[in-house]
Amino acid sequence: MDLIRASFEPAAKTARIRTESPVCQVVIRAAEADLAAGGAHNVNMLAAGVGVAAAGLTAWLAQERNVDAAVIIADFGCAFGPGPPEGSRFGS
């Protein structure tokens, strides 16, 4: 929940470097706690939470656009990846 709350903080949009971002500060705190404990529980929990949130958002977007979730995933890959994935609506 800290990660979600941090993403809504105004500073998340104005941070000039990553370490100023409230979202990155949450991840840094989790990583530092894991280093101190000699494990990876906190970072694993953050990753699982991000995965669940992404899956929920993807399912919602697909439903709203009346397309399969694979189309949304392909569109994300095109927007953030090196090039348009196979089957993407943004392909040539």
C-alpha positions as CSV (number, residue, x, y, z in Angstrom):
1,M,0.0,0.0,0.0
2,D,2.9,2.3,0.6
3,L,3.9,2.1,-3.0
4,I,0.4,3.0,-4.2
5,R,0.1,5.9,-1.8
6,A,3.6,7.1,-2.8
7,S,2.6,7.1,-6.5
8,F,-0.2,9.6,-5.8
9,E,2.0,12.1,-3.9
10,P,2.6,15.3,-5.9
11,A,6.4,14.8,-5.5
12,A,6.1,11.6,-7.6
13,K,5.4,13.9,-10.6
14,T,8.0,16.5,-9.9
15,A,11.0,14.5,-8.7
16,R,14.1,15.4,-10.8
17,I,16.1,12.3,-9.9
18,R,14.9,8.9,-9.0
19,T,15.9,9.0,-5.4
20,E,13.6,12.0,-4.9
21,S,10.6,10.1,-6.1
22,P,8.4,8.9,-3.2
23,V,7.8,5.6,-5.2
24,C,11.6,5.0,-5.4
25,Q,12.0,5.8,-1.8
26,V,9.5,3.1,-0.9
27,V,11.5,0.6,-3.0
28,I,14.8,1.8,-1.5
29,R,13.5,1.3,2.0
30,A,12.3,-2.2,1.2
31,A,15.7,-3.1,-0.4
32,E,17.7,-1.7,2.5
33,A,15.5,-3.6,5.0
34,D,16.1,-6.8,2.9
35,L,19.9,-6.2,2.8
36,A,19.9,-5.7,6.6
37,A,17.9,-8.9,7.1
38,G,19.9,-10.9,4.5
39,G,16.8,-11.7,2.5
40,A,14.5,-10.5,-0.2
41,H,11.0,-10.7,1.4
42,N,10.1,-7.0,1.2
43,V,11.2,-6.6,-2.5
44,N,9.4,-9.9,-3.3
45,M,6.2,-8.5,-1.7
46,L,6.6,-5.3,-3.7
47,A,7.1,-7.2,-6.9
48,A,4.0,-9.4,-6.2
49,G,1.9,-6.4,-5.4
50,V,3.0,-4.6,-8.6
51,G,2.2,-7.7,-10.6
52,V,-1.3,-8.0,-9.1
53,A,-2.0,-4.3,-9.7
54,A,-0.8,-4.6,-13.3
55,A,-2.9,-7.7,-13.9
56,G,-6.0,-5.9,-12.5
57,L,-5.4,-2.8,-14.6
58,T,-4.8,-4.8,-17.7
59,A,-8.0,-6.8,-17.2
60,W,-10.0,-3.6,-16.6
61,L,-8.5,-1.8,-19.7
62,A,-9.3,-4.9,-21.8
63,Q,-12.8,-5.0,-20.6
64,E,-13.3,-1.2,-21.1
65,R,-12.0,-1.4,-24.6
66,N,-13.7,-4.7,-25.4
67,V,-10.5,-6.5,-26.4
68,D,-8.5,-9.4,-25.2
69,A,-5.9,-8.7,-22.5
70,A,-3.2,-9.8,-24.9
71,V,-4.0,-6.8,-27.0
72,I,-3.4,-4.5,-24.0
73,I,-0.2,-6.2,-23.2
74,A,1.0,-5.9,-26.7
75,D,0.2,-2.2,-26.7
76,F,2.1,-1.8,-23.4
77,G,5.1,-3.6,-25.0
78,C,5.0,-1.3,-28.0
79,A,4.8,1.9,-25.8
80,F,7.7,0.9,-23.5
81,G,9.7,-1.7,-25.5
82,P,12.3,-1.6,-28.3
83,G,9.6,-2.0,-31.0
84,P,6.1,-3.1,-31.7
85,P,5.4,-6.7,-30.6
86,E,3.8,-9.2,-32.9
87,G,0.1,-8.6,-33.1
88,S,0.2,-5.1,-31.6
89,R,-2.2,-2.5,-33.0
90,F,0.8,-0.1,-33.2
91,G,2.7,-2.3,-35.6
92,S,3.4,-1.4,-39.2
